[in-house]
C-alpha cells in the first residue's frame, strides 16, 4: 500500500510540475507575441500615414504644384525664386504663390502632428532647406536605403516618450526635376525620404489590458486543473486503501480455508481408522457422517464467500480502470483549450462576446483537426503498405461490452436503442487478431451509425459462419443509395455531397475500415436503402487462440525456480518488471546498463534468461546482446522496445535477440514469452 501511495504521489507531483512548466512557456510565448503584435499595429499606422503623405505629394507633383493664397502661414517659398511664375495675381487682384510638393508635404505633416500627435518629417542628406536636415536617426535610415522598397523602423525616445519611427525613401520622379534639376538629381535616384513617428502610449495601454487578460486566463485554467488533479489524487488514495482492505480480507479467508481443509483431512483419517468398527458401531458411523456433512457445508460456504470477495476485488479494479479512462479525457480537454485561448489573443480589437464565440469555435475545430490528421495518417500508411499486424489474444465479448458502454450515453441523448449480440460464451470467445485494428473498425462503423440515426435502434455484434466470424452493425438511419454502395469505401467519398455540410467528416472512415478488414484477411459489404437504415457486415477468420490461458493458470505454471537478468536503466521500468514477476518465484538480477549486463552474464552462470532494454547508457542493448551471445550463445535474450507498435529502430541490430516485447509491457504476454524459452 505504501508503495502505491508513494507512486501515486510522484505521479501527482510530476503532473503539477509539468502543468507549471507548460503554463509558464505558454504565458511567456503569449506575452512576447502580444508585444510583437502591438509593434505591428503601430507600424501599420505609421506606414498608412506615410502612404497618405506620398499620395498627396505625387498628386501635387503631377499638377506641377498648386497656387494658394499668400498668408502668414503660407508665405512665398524663397527657394523657388528662380521660377518666373512663382507668384501670380488673379484677374480679381488676389495674390497667389506656388506651393510645390515638398512645401505642401511639410504643411500636411505639421497639421497631422497638431491634430493626431503623429510626427512627420521630409528630409534628405542634401536638402535645399536647412529645416529639412535629417536628425541622427534619419541619417542612419537614409544610409540604409539601397532600393525603392526598403524601409527602416525602430522604437525610439522622443520628448521622453516612446515612438515607433518609420521611414521609407523617396524616388526622384520626372515631376521633381522642375525644382531639383539644379542639384544634379536624376530620375530614379533615392535622394531623401519621409519619416513618420507614431506615439506608443495608446498601444501600451492596449497591451497592458491584454496582458492582464492573458494572466487571468492562465491562472484560472491552472487553478481549475490543480483542483481537479487534487480531487483525483484523493480519490486514488481512497481506492488504494479500499483495495488493501479487500486484499487483507481475501488473505484471511484463504487462511481459514486452509485450516478447514486440514481439519477435513484429519476427519477423513479418523473415518478411515473407524471403518473396521462400522459393523458394530452403526450409531457412531451416523454421527461421523453428520460431522462430515457439516464440515463439507462449511467448506462450500467458505469457498462461496471467497469467490464473492475475489469478484468484488476484480470489480473494484475494473471500476478504477474505467475511471482512469474517463478522467484522462477530462484532463486532456482543458489542455487543448489552452492552445485555443492563447491563439485568440492576437487581436486586441475583438469584443468580449466575439472573443468567447471564437474561442469555442477554435476548440471544436482543434478536436476535429486532430481526428482528421489521425485518419489521414492511417490511410496514408495503408496505401504505402506500412501498416503491420500485431496479433494478440482478444476477448470479443469484452470488446463488444466496452463499445456498448462507450456509445451508450450518445444513443440515450438521441433517444436511440443500442443493443449488442454475442455468439460465444465468455472464456470461449478469445481469438487471435489485431486488437487495435478490430476495435477501430467497429468504432468507425458505430460512430457512423450514431451520427446518421435520428430515431429507432442500432444493433451490433457477431455470429459464426463455418470457419469465419461475421461482424455486423445495423441501424435505422438515413440509409445509402444503391448506386453508392461501393463508392462509399473510396477515399474522401461520402454518400451525398450534402452529408459533409450537414454531418461533417472527411470521408476516410469507411476507407480505413475496408483497408483494415482486408489486412486482417476478411471482406466487407453493405446493405442499405434510403430512409430505411444501413447494415454493414464484415468477416474475419475464426482463429481461436491456442496459447491463451487464464491468468490464474499462467501464475501457477510460472512459478519456476529460474534466475533472470533484467537490463534496464530506468528505475521505474525495472520496478514494474519486478512487480510483474513478483509472484513467479523467479530470482531477479538487475543491471543498470549494457556493460554491467555483459559482466553479470560473464561471472554468473546461473543466469538463464535476459530481458534487455534497447537504449541504455555506456553500452546499447544490441551491443551488449552481441557480446553475451559470443560468450553464451544458448542464453535466450528478449528485447524490450519502447518504439511505436513495438518496431525496433533500424539503428539497432536485432540479430542477437531471440524475441522482443513492446512497451508498455503486457503481464500475460511477458510470462508467455518467458515460459516459451524456459520450457525448452
C-alpha positions as CSV (number, residue, x, y, z in Angstrom):
1,X,0.0,0.0,0.0
2,X,2.8,2.4,0.9
3,X,4.5,1.8,-2.4
4,X,1.3,2.5,-4.3
5,X,0.7,5.7,-2.3
6,X,4.2,6.9,-3.0
7,X,4.0,6.1,-6.7
8,X,0.6,7.9,-6.9
9,X,2.1,10.9,-5.1
10,X,5.1,11.0,-7.5
11,X,2.7,11.0,-10.5
12,X,0.6,13.8,-9.0
13,X,3.6,16.0,-8.2
14,X,5.1,15.3,-11.7
15,X,1.8,16.2,-13.3
16,X,1.6,19.5,-11.4
17,X,5.3,20.3,-12.2
18,X,4.5,19.6,-15.9
19,X,1.5,21.9,-15.8
20,X,3.6,24.7,-14.2
21,X,6.2,24.4,-17.0
22,X,3.5,24.2,-19.7
23,X,1.7,27.3,-18.4
24,X,4.9,29.2,-17.9
25,X,6.0,28.6,-21.5
26,X,2.5,29.4,-22.8
27,X,2.5,32.7,-20.8
28,X,5.9,33.8,-22.0
29,X,5.1,33.0,-25.6
30,X,1.8,34.9,-25.4
31,X,3.4,38.0,-23.8
32,X,6.1,38.1,-26.4
33,X,3.5,37.6,-29.2
34,X,1.3,40.4,-27.7
35,X,4.3,42.8,-27.7
36,X,5.1,42.0,-31.3
37,X,1.5,42.4,-32.3
38,X,1.4,45.9,-30.7
39,X,4.5,47.0,-32.6
40,X,3.0,45.5,-35.8
41,X,-0.2,47.6,-35.5
42,X,1.9,50.8,-34.7
43,X,4.0,50.1,-37.8
44,X,0.8,49.7,-39.8
45,X,-0.4,53.1,-38.6
46,X,3.0,54.7,-39.5
47,X,3.1,53.1,-42.9
48,X,-0.5,54.2,-43.6
49,X,0.5,57.8,-42.7
50,X,3.5,57.6,-45.0
51,X,1.4,56.3,-47.9
52,X,-1.1,59.1,-47.4
53,X,1.6,61.7,-47.4
54,X,3.2,60.1,-50.5
55,X,-0.1,60.2,-52.4
56,X,-0.6,63.9,-51.6
57,X,3.0,64.6,-52.7
58,X,2.6,62.7,-56.0
59,X,-0.7,64.5,-56.8
60,X,0.8,67.9,-56.2
61,X,3.9,66.9,-58.3
62,X,1.6,65.7,-61.2
63,X,-0.1,69.1,-61.1
64,X,3.3,70.9,-61.1
65,X,2.4,72.4,-57.7
66,X,-0.7,74.3,-56.7
67,X,-1.3,78.1,-56.2
68,X,-2.6,79.2,-52.9
69,X,-3.5,82.5,-51.3
70,X,-0.5,84.2,-49.8
71,X,-0.8,84.3,-46.0
72,X,1.3,84.4,-42.8
73,X,1.0,80.6,-42.7
74,X,1.8,80.2,-46.4
75,X,4.3,82.9,-47.5
76,X,6.1,82.7,-50.9
77,X,8.8,80.0,-51.0
78,X,12.2,81.7,-51.2
79,X,13.7,78.6,-52.6
80,X,11.5,78.8,-55.7
81,X,12.6,82.4,-56.6
82,X,14.3,81.0,-59.8
83,X,10.8,80.2,-61.2
84,X,9.3,83.1,-63.2
85,X,5.7,82.2,-62.2
86,X,6.2,81.6,-58.5
87,X,3.9,84.4,-57.6
88,X,0.8,85.5,-59.7
89,X,-2.1,87.8,-59.4
90,X,-5.6,86.7,-60.3
91,X,-7.8,88.9,-62.6
92,X,-9.6,89.9,-59.4
93,X,-6.3,91.2,-57.9
94,X,-5.8,88.4,-55.4
95,X,-2.1,87.5,-54.7
96,X,-1.3,83.7,-55.1
97,X,2.0,81.9,-54.6
98,X,3.2,78.4,-55.9
99,X,3.3,75.6,-53.4
100,X,5.5,72.8,-54.6
101,X,5.1,69.1,-53.4
102,X,7.7,69.4,-50.7
103,X,6.2,72.7,-49.3
104,X,2.7,71.1,-49.3
105,X,4.0,67.9,-47.6
106,X,5.6,69.9,-44.8
107,X,2.3,71.7,-44.1
108,X,0.3,68.4,-44.1
109,X,2.8,66.8,-41.7
110,X,2.6,69.8,-39.3
111,X,-1.2,69.6,-39.4
112,X,-1.1,65.8,-38.6
113,X,1.2,66.5,-35.6
114,X,-1.2,69.1,-34.2
115,X,-4.4,67.0,-34.6
116,X,-3.2,63.4,-34.1
117,X,0.2,63.5,-32.4
118,X,1.8,61.7,-35.4
119,X,5.0,63.4,-36.3
120,X,6.3,63.6,-39.8
121,X,9.4,65.0,-41.5
122,X,10.5,65.2,-45.1
123,X,14.3,65.1,-45.3
124,X,17.3,64.2,-47.4
125,X,21.1,64.1,-47.0
126,X,21.4,67.2,-49.2
127,X,18.3,69.3,-48.7
128,X,17.6,72.8,-50.2
129,X,16.1,74.0,-46.9
130,X,18.1,73.8,-43.7
131,X,14.9,72.8,-41.8
132,X,14.9,69.6,-43.9
133,X,18.2,68.4,-42.5
134,X,17.9,64.9,-41.0
135,X,18.3,64.0,-37.4
136,X,20.8,61.3,-36.4
137,X,18.2,58.5,-36.6
138,X,17.1,59.8,-40.1
139,X,20.7,59.8,-41.2
140,X,21.0,56.1,-40.3
141,X,17.8,55.4,-42.2
142,X,18.9,57.3,-45.3
143,X,22.2,55.5,-45.3
144,X,20.4,52.2,-45.0
145,X,18.3,52.6,-48.2
146,X,19.6,50.8,-51.2
147,X,16.4,50.2,-53.3
148,X,13.0,51.8,-53.6
149,X,11.1,49.2,-51.5
150,X,13.5,49.5,-48.5
151,X,12.0,50.6,-45.2
152,X,13.6,51.4,-41.8
153,X,11.8,51.4,-38.4
154,X,12.6,51.1,-34.7
155,X,11.3,52.2,-31.2
156,X,13.0,55.4,-30.1
157,X,12.7,58.0,-27.3
158,X,11.3,61.4,-28.4
159,X,10.4,64.1,-25.9
160,X,10.9,61.5,-23.1
161,X,8.2,59.3,-24.8
162,X,8.4,56.1,-26.8
163,X,7.7,56.5,-30.5
164,X,7.8,54.0,-33.3
165,X,9.8,55.7,-36.0
166,X,9.2,54.6,-39.6
167,X,10.9,55.8,-42.8
168,X,10.8,54.9,-46.5
169,X,12.8,56.5,-49.3
170,X,11.5,59.0,-51.9
171,X,12.5,58.4,-55.6
172,X,13.3,61.2,-57.9
173,X,10.4,61.3,-60.5
174,X,10.1,63.4,-63.7
175,X,7.8,65.8,-61.9
176,X,10.5,66.5,-59.3
177,X,13.0,67.8,-61.8
178,X,11.2,71.2,-62.1
179,X,12.6,72.2,-58.6
180,X,15.6,69.9,-58.1
181,X,17.3,69.7,-61.5
182,X,19.9,72.3,-60.3
183,X,21.0,69.9,-57.6
184,X,22.1,67.2,-60.1
185,X,19.1,64.9,-59.4
186,X,18.4,62.1,-61.9
187,X,15.1,60.3,-62.4
188,X,15.1,57.1,-60.2
189,X,17.6,58.3,-57.7
190,X,17.0,58.0,-53.9
191,X,17.6,61.4,-52.6
192,X,15.5,61.6,-49.5
193,X,12.6,60.2,-47.6
194,X,9.6,60.8,-45.3
195,X,9.9,59.8,-41.7
196,X,6.8,59.1,-39.5
197,X,6.8,58.9,-35.7
198,X,3.8,57.3,-34.0
199,X,3.4,57.7,-30.2
200,X,3.2,54.3,-28.5
201,X,1.3,55.4,-25.3
202,X,-2.1,54.3,-26.6
203,X,-0.7,51.0,-27.8
204,X,1.0,50.4,-24.4
205,X,-2.4,50.8,-22.7
206,X,-4.0,48.2,-25.0
207,X,-1.0,45.9,-24.4
208,X,-1.3,46.2,-20.7
209,X,-5.1,45.3,-20.9
210,X,-4.4,42.2,-23.0
211,X,-1.5,41.1,-20.6
212,X,-3.9,41.3,-17.7
213,X,-6.4,39.1,-19.6
214,X,-3.6,36.6,-20.5
215,X,-2.6,36.4,-16.9
216,X,-6.2,35.9,-15.7
217,X,-6.9,33.2,-18.2
218,X,-3.7,31.2,-17.5
219,X,-4.2,31.5,-13.7
220,X,-7.9,30.5,-13.9
221,X,-7.2,27.4,-16.1
222,X,-4.3,26.4,-13.9
223,X,-6.3,26.6,-10.7
224,X,-9.1,24.6,-12.2
225,X,-6.7,21.8,-13.4
226,X,-5.0,21.9,-10.0
227,X,-8.3,21.5,-8.1
228,X,-9.4,18.6,-10.4
229,X,-6.0,17.0,-10.0
230,X,-6.1,17.2,-6.3
231,X,-9.5,15.5,-6.1
232,X,-8.3,12.8,-8.5
233,X,-5.3,12.3,-6.3
234,X,-7.5,12.0,-3.2
235,X,-9.8,9.5,-5.0
236,X,-6.8,7.3,-5.9
237,X,-5.6,7.3,-2.3
238,X,-9.0,6.2,-1.1
239,X,-9.1,3.4,-3.8
240,X,-5.7,2.2,-2.7
241,X,-6.9,2.0,1.0
242,X,-10.0,0.2,-0.1
243,X,-8.1,-2.3,-2.2
244,X,-5.7,-3.0,0.7
245,X,-8.6,-3.8,3.0
246,X,-10.1,-6.2,0.4
247,X,-6.7,-7.9,-0.1
248,X,-6.3,-8.5,3.6
249,X,-9.8,-9.9,3.8
250,X,-9.1,-12.3,0.9
251,X,-5.8,-13.5,2.6
252,X,-7.7,-14.0,5.9
253,X,-10.3,-16.2,4.2
254,X,-7.6,-18.2,2.4
255,X,-6.0,-18.9,5.8
256,X,-9.4,-20.0,7.1
257,X,-9.9,-22.2,4.1
258,X,-6.5,-23.9,4.6
259,X,-7.3,-24.5,8.2
260,X,-10.7,-26.1,7.3
261,X,-9.0,-28.2,4.7
262,X,-6.6,-29.5,7.3
263,X,-9.5,-30.3,9.6
264,X,-11.2,-32.1,6.7
265,X,-8.1,-34.3,6.1
266,X,-7.9,-35.2,9.8
267,X,-11.6,-36.1,9.8
268,X,-11.1,-38.3,6.8
269,X,-8.2,-40.1,8.5
270,X,-10.4,-40.7,11.6
271,X,-13.2,-42.1,9.4
272,X,-10.8,-44.4,7.7
273,X,-9.5,-45.7,11.1
274,X,-13.0,-46.4,12.3
275,X,-14.1,-48.1,9.1
276,X,-13.5,-51.5,10.7
277,X,-15.8,-50.7,13.6
278,X,-18.8,-49.9,11.3
279,X,-20.4,-53.3,11.7
280,X,-20.6,-53.0,15.5
281,X,-21.0,-49.2,15.8
282,X,-23.7,-48.1,13.5
283,X,-24.6,-45.1,15.7
284,X,-21.0,-43.8,15.7
285,X,-20.9,-44.0,11.9
286,X,-24.1,-42.0,11.6
287,X,-22.6,-39.3,14.0
288,X,-19.3,-39.2,12.0
289,X,-21.3,-38.8,8.7
290,X,-23.2,-35.9,10.2
291,X,-19.9,-34.3,11.2
292,X,-18.5,-34.8,7.7
293,X,-21.6,-33.3,6.1
294,X,-21.4,-30.3,8.4
295,X,-17.7,-29.8,7.6
296,X,-18.4,-30.1,3.8
297,X,-21.2,-27.5,4.1
298,X,-18.8,-25.2,5.9
299,X,-16.2,-25.6,3.2
300,X,-18.7,-24.9,0.5
301,X,-19.9,-21.7,2.3
302,X,-16.3,-20.6,2.8
303,X,-15.5,-21.2,-0.9
304,X,-18.5,-19.2,-1.9
305,X,-17.6,-16.3,0.4
306,X,-14.0,-16.4,-1.0
307,X,-15.3,-16.2,-4.6
308,X,-17.6,-13.3,-3.8
309,X,-14.6,-11.4,-2.2
310,X,-12.4,-12.0,-5.2
311,X,-15.2,-10.9,-7.6
312,X,-15.6,-7.7,-5.6
313,X,-11.8,-7.1,-5.8
314,X,-11.8,-7.6,-9.6
315,X,-14.9,-5.3,-9.9
316,X,-13.0,-2.6,-8.0
317,X,-10.1,-2.9,-10.4
318,X,-12.4,-2.7,-13.4
319,X,-14.1,0.4,-12.0
320,X,-10.8,2.0,-11.4
321,X,-9.7,1.4,-15.0
322,X,-12.9,2.9,-16.3
323,X,-12.4,5.9,-14.1
324,X,-8.9,6.4,-15.3
325,X,-10.1,6.4,-18.9
326,X,-12.7,9.0,-18.2
327,X,-10.5,11.3,-16.2
328,X,-7.8,11.1,-18.9
329,X,-10.4,12.6,-21.3
330,X,-11.5,15.3,-18.9
331,X,-7.9,16.4,-18.3
332,X,-6.9,16.5,-21.9
333,X,-9.9,18.6,-22.9
334,X,-8.8,21.8,-20.9
335,X,-5.2,21.2,-22.0
336,X,-6.3,21.5,-25.6
337,X,-8.3,24.6,-24.7
338,X,-5.1,26.4,-23.6
339,X,-4.0,26.5,-27.2
340,X,-7.3,28.0,-28.3
341,X,-7.2,30.7,-25.6
342,X,-3.7,31.7,-26.4
343,X,-4.2,31.9,-30.1
344,X,-7.3,34.1,-29.8
345,X,-5.4,36.9,-28.1
346,X,-3.6,38.0,-31.3
347,X,-6.4,40.5,-32.0
348,X,-6.9,43.3,-29.5
349,X,-10.0,44.9,-31.0
350,X,-12.4,41.9,-30.5
351,X,-15.4,42.4,-28.3
352,X,-15.8,40.1,-25.3
353,X,-18.7,38.3,-26.9
354,X,-16.8,37.7,-30.1
355,X,-13.8,36.6,-28.2
356,X,-15.9,34.0,-26.4
357,X,-17.5,32.8,-29.6
358,X,-14.2,32.5,-31.5
359,X,-12.7,30.6,-28.6
360,X,-15.5,28.0,-28.7
361,X,-15.1,27.6,-32.5
362,X,-11.4,27.1,-32.3
363,X,-11.6,24.5,-29.5
364,X,-14.1,22.4,-31.5
365,X,-12.1,22.9,-34.7
366,X,-8.9,21.7,-32.9
367,X,-10.6,18.4,-31.8
368,X,-12.0,17.9,-35.3
369,X,-8.5,18.6,-36.8
370,X,-6.9,16.0,-34.5
371,X,-9.4,13.4,-35.8
372,X,-8.8,14.4,-39.4
373,X,-5.0,14.2,-39.1
374,X,-5.3,10.7,-37.5
375,X,-7.4,9.5,-40.4
376,X,-5.1,10.9,-43.0
377,X,-2.0,9.3,-41.4
378,X,-3.8,6.0,-41.2
379,X,-5.0,6.0,-44.8
380,X,-1.5,7.1,-46.0
381,X,0.1,4.2,-44.0
382,X,-2.4,1.7,-45.6
383,X,-1.7,2.9,-49.1
384,X,2.0,2.8,-48.6
385,X,1.8,-0.7,-47.2
386,X,3.4,0.3,-43.9
387,X,0.6,-1.0,-41.6
388,X,1.7,-4.1,-39.7
389,X,-0.4,-6.6,-37.8
390,X,0.1,-7.2,-34.1
391,X,-1.8,-10.4,-33.2
392,X,-2.8,-10.8,-29.6
393,X,-5.5,-12.6,-27.7
394,X,-8.8,-10.7,-28.0
395,X,-11.9,-11.4,-25.9
396,X,-14.7,-10.5,-28.3
397,X,-17.4,-10.3,-25.6
398,X,-15.4,-7.9,-23.5
399,X,-14.6,-5.7,-26.6
400,X,-18.3,-5.5,-27.5
401,X,-19.3,-4.7,-24.0
402,X,-16.7,-1.8,-23.9
403,X,-18.1,-0.5,-27.2
404,X,-21.6,-0.7,-25.8
405,X,-20.6,1.4,-22.8
406,X,-18.7,3.9,-25.0
407,X,-21.7,4.7,-27.2
408,X,-24.5,4.2,-24.6
409,X,-24.6,7.8,-23.5
410,X,-24.7,9.2,-27.1
411,X,-27.5,6.9,-28.0
412,X,-29.5,7.9,-24.9
413,X,-29.2,11.6,-25.8
414,X,-30.6,10.9,-29.2
415,X,-33.3,8.5,-27.7
416,X,-31.9,5.6,-29.8
417,X,-32.0,2.0,-28.5
418,X,-28.5,0.4,-28.6
419,X,-28.1,-3.5,-28.5
420,X,-25.2,-5.8,-28.9
421,X,-25.2,-9.6,-29.5
422,X,-22.6,-12.3,-29.0
423,X,-22.4,-15.9,-30.3
424,X,-19.8,-17.4,-27.9
425,X,-19.7,-17.8,-24.2
426,X,-17.3,-15.9,-22.0
427,X,-14.0,-17.7,-22.0
428,X,-14.6,-19.3,-25.3
429,X,-14.7,-16.0,-27.2
430,X,-10.9,-15.5,-27.3
431,X,-9.5,-15.2,-30.8
432,X,-6.0,-14.3,-32.2
433,X,-6.2,-11.0,-34.1
434,X,-5.1,-7.4,-34.1
435,X,-7.0,-5.8,-31.2
436,X,-6.4,-2.1,-32.2
437,X,-7.4,-2.6,-35.8
438,X,-10.6,-4.6,-35.0
439,X,-11.5,-2.0,-32.3
440,X,-11.1,0.9,-34.8
441,X,-13.2,-1.0,-37.4
442,X,-16.1,-1.3,-35.0
443,X,-15.6,2.2,-33.6
444,X,-15.8,3.8,-37.1
445,X,-19.0,1.8,-38.0
446,X,-20.7,2.5,-34.7
447,X,-19.7,6.2,-34.9
448,X,-21.4,6.5,-38.3
449,X,-24.5,4.6,-37.1
450,X,-25.0,7.0,-34.2
451,X,-24.2,10.1,-36.4
452,X,-26.7,9.2,-39.1
453,X,-29.5,7.7,-37.0
454,X,-32.1,10.0,-35.5
455,X,-34.7,7.5,-34.2
456,X,-35.1,3.8,-33.9
457,X,-32.3,1.4,-32.8
458,X,-28.7,0.3,-33.5
459,X,-27.7,-3.3,-33.2
460,X,-24.1,-4.7,-33.4
461,X,-22.3,-7.9,-32.6
462,X,-21.0,-11.1,-34.3
463,X,-22.1,-14.6,-35.3
464,X,-20.4,-17.8,-36.5
465,X,-20.5,-18.9,-40.2
466,X,-18.5,-22.1,-40.6
467,X,-14.8,-21.1,-40.2
468,X,-15.4,-17.3,-40.2
469,X,-16.8,-14.8,-37.7
470,X,-19.3,-12.4,-39.2
471,X,-19.5,-9.0,-37.5
472,X,-22.4,-6.7,-38.1
473,X,-23.6,-3.1,-37.4
474,X,-27.1,-2.2,-38.3
475,X,-29.1,1.0,-37.9
476,X,-32.5,2.6,-38.8
477,X,-30.8,5.8,-40.0
478,X,-30.9,7.8,-43.2
479,X,-29.6,4.9,-45.4
480,X,-27.5,4.9,-48.6
481,X,-28.5,4.9,-52.2
482,X,-27.9,1.6,-54.0
483,X,-25.6,3.1,-56.6
484,X,-23.2,4.3,-53.9
485,X,-22.7,1.1,-52.0
486,X,-19.2,0.5,-53.5
487,X,-18.2,4.2,-53.7
488,X,-18.6,4.9,-50.0
489,X,-15.4,2.8,-49.4
490,X,-13.3,5.1,-51.6
491,X,-11.1,7.8,-50.0
492,X,-12.8,11.1,-49.2
493,X,-16.1,9.7,-50.5
494,X,-19.5,10.3,-48.7
495,X,-22.9,9.0,-49.7
496,X,-24.2,12.5,-50.6
497,X,-22.5,15.8,-51.3
498,X,-24.7,17.4,-48.6
499,X,-23.6,15.0,-45.9
500,X,-20.3,16.7,-45.4
501,X,-22.0,20.0,-44.8
502,X,-24.7,18.6,-42.6
503,X,-22.9,16.0,-40.6
504,X,-19.1,16.8,-41.1
505,X,-16.4,14.2,-41.6
506,X,-13.5,13.6,-44.0
507,X,-14.9,10.6,-45.9
508,X,-11.9,8.5,-44.8
509,X,-13.7,6.4,-42.1
510,X,-15.1,3.6,-44.3
511,X,-11.9,3.6,-46.5
512,X,-9.9,2.9,-43.3
513,X,-12.4,0.2,-42.3
514,X,-12.1,-1.6,-45.6
515,X,-8.3,-1.4,-45.5
516,X,-8.1,-2.9,-42.0
517,X,-10.6,-5.7,-42.9
518,X,-8.6,-6.7,-46.0
519,X,-5.4,-6.5,-44.0
520,X,-6.9,-8.9,-41.4
521,X,-7.9,-11.4,-44.2
522,X,-11.6,-10.6,-44.4
523,X,-14.1,-8.7,-46.6
524,X,-16.8,-6.1,-46.0
525,X,-20.2,-5.4,-47.6
526,X,-23.2,-3.1,-47.1
527,X,-27.0,-3.5,-47.4
528,X,-29.0,-0.3,-47.4
529,X,-31.9,1.7,-48.7
530,X,-32.6,5.4,-48.4
531,X,-34.6,6.3,-45.3
532,X,-34.6,2.6,-44.2
533,X,-31.3,2.3,-42.5
534,X,-28.0,0.5,-43.2
535,X,-26.4,-2.8,-42.4
536,X,-22.6,-3.4,-42.6
537,X,-21.2,-6.9,-42.5
538,X,-17.5,-7.9,-42.4
539,X,-15.9,-11.3,-42.0
540,X,-12.7,-12.3,-40.2
541,X,-11.1,-15.8,-39.9
542,X,-12.2,-17.5,-36.7
543,X,-8.6,-18.1,-35.4
544,X,-9.1,-19.4,-31.9
545,X,-6.3,-18.7,-29.6
546,X,-4.1,-21.8,-29.0
547,X,-1.8,-20.4,-26.3
548,X,-4.4,-18.5,-24.2
549,X,-4.6,-19.4,-20.6
550,X,-6.4,-17.7,-17.7
551,X,-4.3,-15.5,-15.5
552,X,-4.5,-18.0,-12.6
553,X,-3.0,-20.8,-14.7
554,X,-0.2,-18.6,-16.0
555,X,0.7,-17.7,-12.5
556,X,0.7,-21.3,-11.3
557,X,2.8,-22.5,-14.2
558,X,5.1,-19.5,-14.0
559,X,6.3,-20.4,-10.5
560,X,9.7,-21.7,-11.8
561,X,12.9,-21.5,-9.9
562,X,15.0,-19.7,-12.5
563,X,17.3,-16.7,-12.5
564,X,16.5,-13.8,-14.8
565,X,18.7,-10.8,-15.6
566,X,16.8,-7.5,-16.2
567,X,19.0,-4.9,-18.0
568,X,17.1,-1.6,-17.5
569,X,18.5,1.8,-16.8
570,X,15.1,3.4,-15.9
571,X,14.3,2.6,-12.3
572,X,10.6,2.9,-12.8
573,X,10.6,0.4,-15.7
574,X,12.6,-2.0,-13.6
575,X,10.2,-1.7,-10.6
576,X,7.3,-2.5,-13.0
577,X,9.0,-5.7,-14.3
578,X,9.9,-6.7,-10.7
579,X,6.3,-6.2,-9.7
580,X,5.0,-8.3,-12.7
581,X,7.4,-11.2,-11.8
582,X,6.9,-10.9,-8.0
583,X,4.6,-14.0,-7.7
584,X,6.5,-16.1,-10.2
585,X,9.1,-17.4,-7.7
586,X,11.9,-16.2,-10.1
587,X,15.3,-14.9,-8.9
588,X,15.8,-11.4,-10.4
589,X,19.2,-9.8,-11.0
590,X,19.3,-6.1,-12.1
591,X,21.8,-4.4,-14.5
592,X,21.7,-0.7,-14.9
593,X,23.4,-0.6,-18.3
594,X,24.7,-2.8,-21.1
595,X,28.2,-3.0,-19.9
596,X,27.0,-4.2,-16.4
597,X,24.7,-6.8,-18.1
598,X,27.7,-8.3,-20.0
599,X,29.8,-8.5,-16.9
600,X,27.0,-10.2,-14.9
601,X,26.4,-12.8,-17.6
602,X,30.2,-13.5,-17.7
603,X,30.5,-14.0,-13.9
604,X,27.2,-15.6,-13.1
605,X,26.5,-18.9,-14.9
606,X,23.1,-19.2,-13.1
607,X,21.5,-16.6,-15.4
608,X,19.0,-18.5,-17.6
609,X,17.3,-15.6,-19.4
610,X,17.9,-11.9,-20.1
611,X,15.3,-9.1,-20.5
612,X,17.4,-6.4,-22.4
613,X,16.3,-2.8,-22.8
614,X,17.4,-1.5,-26.3
615,X,18.5,2.1,-25.4
616,X,20.8,2.3,-22.4
617,X,23.9,4.4,-21.3
618,X,27.5,3.3,-21.6
619,X,26.6,0.4,-23.9
620,X,23.4,0.0,-26.0
621,X,21.3,-3.1,-25.6
622,X,22.1,-4.6,-29.1
623,X,25.9,-4.3,-28.5
624,X,25.5,-6.0,-25.1
625,X,23.4,-8.8,-26.6
626,X,26.1,-9.4,-29.2
627,X,28.8,-9.8,-26.6
628,X,26.6,-12.0,-24.5
629,X,25.8,-14.3,-27.4
630,X,29.5,-14.7,-28.2
631,X,30.1,-15.9,-24.6
632,X,26.9,-17.9,-24.1
633,X,25.1,-18.5,-27.5
634,X,22.5,-20.7,-25.8
635,X,21.3,-18.0,-23.4
636,X,17.9,-16.5,-24.6
637,X,17.7,-12.7,-24.8
638,X,14.3,-10.9,-25.1
639,X,14.5,-7.2,-26.3
640,X,12.3,-4.6,-24.7
641,X,11.2,-2.0,-27.2
642,X,9.6,1.4,-26.5
643,X,9.2,2.3,-30.2
644,X,5.8,2.7,-31.9
645,X,3.9,-0.6,-32.4
646,X,6.9,-2.4,-30.9
647,X,9.1,-2.0,-34.0
648,X,12.7,-1.7,-33.1
649,X,14.6,1.3,-34.6
650,X,16.6,0.5,-37.7
651,X,19.7,2.0,-35.9
652,X,19.8,-1.1,-33.6
653,X,20.8,-4.6,-34.6
654,X,18.2,-7.2,-33.6
655,X,20.2,-10.1,-34.9
656,X,21.3,-11.2,-31.4
657,X,17.8,-11.1,-29.8
658,X,15.7,-14.3,-29.6
659,X,12.4,-12.4,-29.2
660,X,11.1,-8.9,-28.4
661,X,8.2,-7.4,-26.4
662,X,6.8,-3.9,-26.8
663,X,6.4,-1.3,-24.0
664,X,4.0,-0.8,-22.3
665,X,4.6,-4.5,-21.3
666,X,1.6,-6.8,-21.0
667,X,1.7,-9.1,-18.0
668,X,0.5,-12.3,-19.6
669,X,2.5,-11.7,-22.8
670,X,5.7,-11.4,-20.8
671,X,5.1,-14.6,-18.8
672,X,4.2,-16.5,-22.0
673,X,7.4,-15.4,-23.7
674,X,9.5,-16.4,-20.6
675,X,7.8,-19.8,-20.4
676,X,8.4,-20.4,-24.1
677,X,12.2,-20.2,-23.6
678,X,12.3,-21.8,-20.1
679,X,10.2,-24.8,-21.2
680,X,12.8,-25.5,-24.0
